[in-house]
Amino acid sequence: MLHANVLGLVARVVSRSPVVWGVHLSEVSRSTLGTKAVVVQRCEAICSWFVPSRIVACSASSREVMRRLRYRGQRIVTIPNGFNVVRFRPDAAAGKQVRRELGLPATTTIIGHLARFHPVKDHATLLAAAGQVLRQVPDVRFVLCGKDVTPDNPELSALAAPLGDGVLMLGQRDDVPRLLNAFDLAVSSSISEALSLAIGEAMATGVPVVATRCGESPDLIGDTGAIVPMRDPNALAEAMVRLIRIDPEARSELGHRARKRISSGYSLEGMVERYQETWADVGGRGRPPLNSSQYGSK
């Protein structure tokens, strides 16, 4: 991440060992992460010319941002995030248990949103869309989880107040694999992502996802869910209602395809292998620079 990568200069100077950066951000702007983050990213771009032996981008969108900001392109490789499909897997019993804990019957459609409370996650658009969905399909509940996503958050509570009991805010949880199994649908309203872990984990669990068109989300989801424009509550609501109303078997098939897509294209094992290859290449001092195209950009 930004600050850690810049501080990698210290490791380079003190130990004279090769440094490998990891970049897990997409677009950084003053409106989303603030002026300080923009300045640090510009410093990172400068440092990229003399600190890292390799720069690992977790997505093609991260790589494109670095290209535009004039990072040292010859050092960049793209290794997509991988997902643990053993930990994140369909588990009907866990889903039923979570519904009981939340007091929600099997007939209620649960739409889940997993994200900390932060401008880049755009809870305002999410809840505006949720209001439209609840007016069209009353037997729906939105379950929101993440840091500071609680009724004690005054800003978030003000946004959710018009929705009444249509929204449950659970805060930060350490049982996400269980929670995902209670969801009929997952949603991402973000305005900035690289390669979303929340989306990939939902897909690995067999949950179809509606997401905004940012970062790698369109390529990650493919034809297993729906992609809508950012900051467009009407489009977000329309996509959610469409997937709610399709035949349950068709929605289940989307979830099955989503899990298969993660297993085949974004496996944890594949990610580990590519990191090991990168580290091994960096460890061979004096070798010519790596041709980053060998890793692809998916």
Disulfide bonds with the S-S distance in Angstrom:
none
